């Protein structure tokens, strides 16, 4: 069936991909008065930030957090009426437990005071027990050097963060207990395998731009409630036609400035197309001449994230989350209430940069992580394990390796009317929900300019808050 309904209805845009990038682009275009069709191959929206049912539990495929400095994702939450369901901390506070220290002396905290940058972290760093006094002093000097880097300098992309830290006096312990504690979770790579440009962006924006920039927010409901149900409701209210289980097989120019978007059983005609799918799928759909070097998309590597899920018969953790040192465990989150569990406690372990474990059998992961949780959380000793399972995202993010910046394309292609979105595009951010939303805004902005439509002011309000 061919879609010939546009024409009388004005400009028509097709967005391919219903993750955060595609949903954002669709909402932005619709808010500007463009008629939009959103096509998603999966049976749901949300991309790689989604939920599923396991018995009586609603489970997120992985733990996702955002920071106060993530102004675009915060705009997205407001736009879908979901901000109250994913609140921010009033003030940054991260418990950090080192299992290698004697019990009673294991807990440290990374938290901020109500002071201007960089004094807001001064007391926390001065009393951080997981580093020596000399290491803390060197961390402060490295932070000041990091603050002085110019994020627009292309040379930063070619250098790895680990070498820069070593050159600035950071010990292996300081990298483990501080820099990688934050960096692995945000970049999905250890310092030695991360671009200095992306690492500097994370630390400068999150820790050195505004006192509250690093305050942490997370969904207190299943991610599917936000990124699927509420997003779909917002799309419906905006007049977007949303189709799931709609896999696009080809995108091609028609020769009159319009575009043909094909999927089994239907062909759509559009004035603009936004490809908001992963880089390899984008490469497959790109028409000839759309990018100068389309093969570069295939050079953008991917990095996995492993999530370990454990349901105990009792409460074993009082904090909403914690970070760990001296153990393979990285971050532990309490997902009890969000999952719908009525008694006991459900913990989710988020394991980034998990190349060595992403294909490890569940039985082996159970044998490894349950004892590690007993080391980390004494109350798990003797607690009953009701369920243990894992979720694996083998291509969770693009790999933030040195040199990746030159491979990431912008929103505009060489062919008028075709735009790109996705966390992997050139947003300046690593592969985060923030990057995904920003990419959708960038693609919509480029398309609106070409279509002669004004930018909706509320869409770009987050830029003023940044």
C-alpha positions, 0 to 999 in steps of 0.5 A: 500500500502506498501512503498518498495522504500528504499533500493536502496535509502539508509537509510530511516527515518519516522518522525511522527508529523509536528509541530516544533519538527518534522519539525526540525527533518525531516530537520536535517535528510534530511540535513545529506543525510537521506531519510525522510518521514514526517507524520502529522495528521492535514491538515497543519504543525506547530503544536500548532503555526498555523494560520487560516482564519476568514473572511478577516483576517488571525488569529494566534491561539495564540501569540507566541514570542521568545527571542534572547537567543532562538538560536535553534528557530533562527536557524530554522527561518534561515533554512526556510528563515523566519528570516526577517519575525520575527525580534527581537527588537534592544533592550529589551523594554517592556511597563508595564501599571498598571491600578490601578495607576492614569492615567498619572502615569501608565506606566513603562518600562522593558528595557536594556542598552548596559552594561554588565550583570547584569548592563544592567538592573540596570537603568530599575530596579532602576526606575521601578515605579511598585515596591517600592524602598525596593522591587527593592533592594530585587529584585536585591538581589534575581536575584543575588541568582538566578544567583548562582543556579546550573541548573544541581542540581536535587533538584531544580526540586522538589522545587516550584519557589514561595516558593524560591521567598518568602524565598528570600524576594520577596513580593506578589507585586514583584511577581505580577509586575515582576517575574510572569509578565515574568514567566507566559508568558514563563512558563505558570504557576504562580510562586507557581506552577512552578518548580524552575529548569525551572524558574531558567533556564528562568531567568538565560538564558533570563535575566542574561546570556547576555545583549541582551538575552531577546530581544523579537522577534515575527512574523510580518506575520501569523504563518502559513506563517512561520511554514507551508508554508515556512517550507513545502517549505524547506522540499520540497527543502530538498527532504522530502516527506511530507504527511498531513492528515496522521494519524499514527495508529501504530509503531512497530519493524519488528525484523530485526532492521527496523520499520513498521509505519502504517496509513490508506491505507499505511505502511512504512518501516523505519530504524529510527522513530522519534515520534514528537507528544504530550506525550499522543499520544506518549504513545499510539504509543510506542511499549513495552519496549521502555521506562522503565516507559512509564506511566510517560508520562501520569503524565506530566500535561498540561496547557491551554492558552486562546487568546482573539481577538478584532477588533476595528474600530480605532487605540487604541494602538500605541505600538506593545505590552504591559504587564498589571498589576492590571487587568486580562489582561496579554499581549496585541499585535497589530496584525493589519498588520499581519492579513491583516486588512486594517482599524481599529485595531486588538488586541490579548490578550494572557492569560497564565495559564488560567485554570479558564477561558479556558471553559468560554463562549465567551459572558462572556469573552466579558463582562469581557475583553472589560471593562478591555481594556477600563480601560487599553487603554483609546482610546477604550472608545467609539471605535466600536467593529467590532469583538470579538472572542476567541481561546482556547488551552486546552493543550497548553503546558506541566505543568511546575510543581515541579517534572516534570523534572523526567518525561520528557524523553530524545530523545533516547528510549530503542529500537534501531531506535526509538526516541522522540521529542517534547517540553515536552521532556528533553530539559531543557527548558519549553514548548516553540518554542525553546524547540520544535526545540531543541528536534527535533535537539536532536532526529535527532542527536541521529538518525544520530549517530545510522545510522552512518551519520555525523552531518551537521555542520550548524544544530549545529551552534546554539550550538556554538552561545548559 
